[in-house]
Amino acid sequence: MWLQIDQNRILADIALVLLFAVSVSCGVGGLATNNPPRWACPSPTPKPWGTAGPIKEQIALLETRLSRILGGSNSIAASASGKKGAGGMSAEGRANIIAAQKARWAKLKAKSDSSAKPATAPKKKGGLTAEGRARLAAKMKARWAARKKAGAPPLNAPRKK
């Protein structure tokens, strides 16, 4: 019994020490003198960048310091992204792409124009002429007459089960 009480007390002491350590490292209650990095404080939601968080924050901090030293905009961040303005492409590059696309369209149009045949009315395919229709009607009437003569039931009569 005394052993179990001692174990519970030891566990409670360890929990208190851990709680104190977290509160000191995160600056809770004004115990910390400087601001710890954001990644050091426990968060209910994990960071989207995972374990790269501390490194990304250090890179951002160093880039801002460098831009202060050099004065003006952060030229390193702008050159690292490779974008030129809001569109992400220079006007010259865009003009080159447009000119190349227009050349491709002109080439296709010239190719289709040279292979174009003179306009002729397309031939009508299929369909029945009046004579063909009359022949089919005569054959069908002959079949129906033969079937009726043989005593067979009509085709649309209900079937026996």
C-alpha positions, 0 to 999 in steps of 0.5 A: 500500500505504501509502495502504491502511494509512493508511485502515485506521488512520483508520477504527480511530481514528474507531471508537475515538472513537465508542466513547469518546463513547458510553461517556462519554454513557451513564456506562459505567465511571464516567466521567460525573458525572451520570446521562444520560437513558435515551433517550441510551443505545443500546439493542438494542431500540427504545422503543415510543414512538419519538421521543416518548421524551425528551418523555414522560420530561420530562413525567413528571419535571416532573409529579413535581416539581410534585406535590412542590411542591404536596404530596400526590398528582399532581392534574395526572396524575389530571385529565388522564386523566379517570378517577374511581377504578378503574372510570373512572366516577363513581357518579353517572354509572353510576347515570344510565346504569343508570336510562336503560337501565331506562327503555329496557327498560320502554318496549320491554316496554310496547310489546311488551305492548300489541301482544301478541295473545291466545294462540291455538294456532298453526295447523299448516302442511303435513303430510298427512292420511290421505286425502291420503296414500291418494290419493298412494299410489294415484297412485304405484301406478298410475304403477308399474303403467303403467311395468311394463306398458310394459316399462321397467326399475325406477327403482332399477335400475343404469344402463348405461354 
